[in-house]
Amino acid sequence: MTDTPTRAGFVALIGEPNAGKSTLLNRMVGAKVSIVTHKVQTTRTRIRGVAIEGPAQIVFVDTPGLFRPRRRLDRAMVAAAWGGAADADVVVLLIEAQRGLTEGVRAILETLRERSNPRQAVALAINKIDKVKAEVLLELSRTLNGAYPFAQTFMISAEKGHGVEDLKRWLAETLPEGPRLYPEDQIADLPLRMIAAEMTREKCTLRLHQELPYELTVETDSWEERKDGSVRIDQLIYVARDGHKGIVLGHKGETIKAISTAARTEIAAFLERPVHLFLQVKVRPNWLEEAERYGEMGLDFRDGDA
């Protein structure tokens, strides 16, 4: 009797902005490795989360939402999303049940057909099923499967966990045989500096309104391990205009204090040790056109070329 062979591979989560990719990733991994907000285009880079299911190691790639790009950062994000899909062993297209077959989804399906790879399984996951009646879900499933030959279809709620284990088991069985790609206790392959910056950016996104969250970025400037086991983290929040700096700081510094407190709490919980977080807001009018900023986000500046 032989042991069950190990399996390992990459699974790309793709879909429109706000389809629930980051929520699904965090649910699968069992920890928060990707930021989640109610605002679209929150994820900017390809974030890898690592999950174990039986003898299989599933490396999830949470890609930026696929949408019609308007500026360099948008184009770089969309290129990163399709790059993540191209490199994966399995692709999961996440559709929001309430929105159904939108023009954006049609465009994604068309690109999937153009980039068809016979060695790559593509599954459909209809998310937020608790918001829609069963007959609507069945009709949507029929329509989508008529538009693209999906290997499998799953009805899920990433937020509540419904159907997620079924999807996870299928992915584990579908990945190719092979040794594990990461240590068993590793849940993400982003550097801790970048995870900490993403957590702070999430708090900025939740606290600030309208377009401002898309006009800023957060970078970890320094990371100092202290003898008492705590860590000091200095981060820079780059904004494009002087007026934006004042908004981020808030009246008497109230906004930046609230962001710092929320971010410090979450980073400390993730690292499981005390954190001393110091935030500084800097105005860089052209940060959206600086290759270095894209590198810090894990994006390729050249992918933003028109």
N, C-alpha and C positions, 0 to 999 in steps of 0.2 A: 504494500500500500504506500503510495507516494504522497508527500505533503502537497497541500494546495499551493500552486505557484503564485509568487508575488506578482502584482501588477502595479504599474506606475505610469503616469502620463499627465498631460496638460488638458484642462477643460476651459475653454473660453466662454465667458458669459457675455452675450451681445444683446443689443436691443436699443430702443429709443431711450432718451433721457427720462428718468423717473419711473422706469419699468420695474424697478426693484432689484436690480443686479447686486448692489452693495449689500442690501438687506439679506438677499439669498446667500451671498458669499459669507457674511458674518454668521448666519445660521448654520451653514455647512461646516465651517471651521470651528464653531463653538466659542468664538471670541471676536471682539471687534477689531478688525484689521482694515476695514474700509469705511470711510466716513459716510454717514447717511443723513440727508436733510430732505425737506419737502421741496427744495428748490432744484431746478433742472441743471444739468451739466456740472454736478458737484465733483464727480470723479474726473480727474484730469490725466491720470497716468494708468499704466497697466499694473494693477496691484495683485500680487500673487499671495493667495492663502492656501495653506496646506492642511488637508484633512485625511484621516485614516478611516477606512471602511473595510473591516475584515483584513484580508491579506493585501489589500490595495491601498496605495497612496495616491490621492487625487490632488493635483496641484491646480487650483482654480486661478484663472486670470480674469479679474474684474476690470473690464475695459471701460473707457469713457463712452457715454451714450452716443449713438449714431444719429446725426442730424445734419442739416444743410449748413456747412460752415460759411462764416462771413468774414472772419479775420484770421490772422496767422495762427493764433493760439487755437482757434476752432479747428483749422485745417490740420494742425499737428496732433490734436486730440483724436480726430477722426482717423487719421493715418495710424495712430497707435492702436486704436480699436481694431481696425482691419488687420494690422500686423499681428495682434494677439490672436485673432481668429485664424489667420493663415498658418501660424506656428503650432496650433493646438491639435491634439489627437481627436478631440470631440468638441463640437460647438453646441452650445445651448442658446437658442433664441428665446428670449424672454419677452412675452407680450402682456400688456396690461389688459385684463379682461374687459374693463369698462370702456376702453378706447377701441379695442378690436383691430380690424384691418385698416389702419390709417394709411395715408399717402407715404408717411415715413416708413412704415412696415413694408409696404409694397416696394419701396426703393431698396430696402435691406434684402428682401427676397430676390430681387432682380440681381443685386450684386452677388448674393450667394450662388445664384445660378451661373453667373459669369465666372466666379472663382471656384467652381465645382471641383472637389478633390475626392475621387472615388474611395480613397483610403480613410477619409474623415467622416465620421458619423455626425449628423446634424439632428439634434432633438428639439422639440418644441415644448416650452413650458408656459402655460397660460397662468399668469399670476393674479393675485387678488380675487380669487374665485368666490370669496365670501361676500363680495360686493355685487354679484350678478346671479340671476336665476339660472337653474340647471339647464333649461331648454335653450337659453341664450348661449351658454357655454358649449353645448353640444353642436349647435349650428356654427359657432365661431370655429370650433375644432374642425368640422367638416370643410368649411371654407378655406381655412389655412392649409389643411392637408391637401386640398385640391389645388392650391397655388404652389405648393412645394412638397417634394417627396420626403417628408421627415421620417427618420428611422424609428422614432417613438414620440408619443405625446403624453405630457403630464399635466394634470390640473393641480395647482399648488397655491398655497398662501405662504409666501416667504416670511411674512411678519408673524403669523401664528403657527407656522410649522406644518400645516396640513399638506400632505403629499410629498414633503421634502425628503423623507427617508426613502420613499420609493425611487425618487429620482437619483438619490445618492447611491443606492444599491445598484441601479442600472448602470450608472457611470462606472462604478467599481468593476462591474462585470465586463464592461465594454472596452476599458483601457487595455493596451497591449501588455503582454507579460514582460517582466523585467524587474531589476532591482530598484529599490527606493531611491529617489532623487535627492531627498533631504533627510537630515536626522529626524528620528521619530518624534522628538519633542519640539520641533520647529513648526510654528504655525504661520509664518510669513517670511518672504525673502526680501522685503524692504529693509533697508538699514533703520535702526532705531531712531536715528536723527530725522529720517524722513517721516516715519510713523508719527513721531512727536509733532513735527511741523504740520502734518495732515490733521492731527487732532485739534491743534490750535486753529487751523483754517476752518475746520468744521464749526468751532465756537464763534468765529468771526461771521461765518455764513448765516448761522442761526440768529445772531444778535443784530446784524446789519440788514438793510433793506434794499429793495430794487436792484439796480445794476452794480452797486458797490462791491458785493462779494466777488464778482467776475473781474473786477478791476484791481484786485489785490492778490498777493501771494505771500506765503510764509516760508521762511528758511531758518533752519537751525544753524546759528552762527558759531556756537561753541558748546561743548559737552564736557563737563568736569566731574569725574568720579571722586567722591569725597571719602575720607577715611572712616567716617561714621556710617557708611553704607548708602548715604543719600547721593543725589546727583544734582548739580547745578546746570541748568539749561538756559542759554541765552538765545533768543530768537528775534529775527527781524521781520517785521510786517511791511512789505513794500506796497505803496499805493501810487497811483498815477498823477494825482493832483493835490495841491495844498489843501483844498477844501475837503478832500477825502480824509486827510490826516486828522483834521478837527473832528470829523464825524466818528472816526475810529476811537479817538481819545475820549470824546464825549464831554459833557459839562463837568468841570473839575476832575476830569480823568475817570469818571464813573464807568463809562463803557469799557475802556481798556482794562480796568480793574475787574469788572465782571467777566470779561473774556479770559483774563489771566487766571482767575479763581477756578472757573469751569474747566479750562484746559489743564491746569495743574492737577486738579482732582482726578481727571480722567487719565492723564499720563501716569500719575502715581499708582493708580489702580492697575494699569496695564503692566507697569514695570514691577509692581509689588514692592515698592520702597518709597521713602520720602523724596519729594522733588521740590527744588527751589527754581521757580520759573521766572525769568525776567524778559519782558517784551519791550521792544523799541519800534516805533513807527517811523519809517523813512519814506520820503517822497522821491520816486524815480520816474519821471515823466515818460520815459521810453522803455520801461521794463518789459513791455509786451514785445519789444523788438530786440531783446538782448539774448544772445545764444546761451549765456551762462545761466540765466533764469530758467530756461527750458531744460537745461541739463540737470538743474536742481529738482525739477519736477519729474525727471525721468522721461522727458520727451525729446524728440529729435528736432532741433531748430529748423533743419533743412526741409522737414516734412511740411512746414508751414508756408513754403514758397508757393506762390499762386501758380 
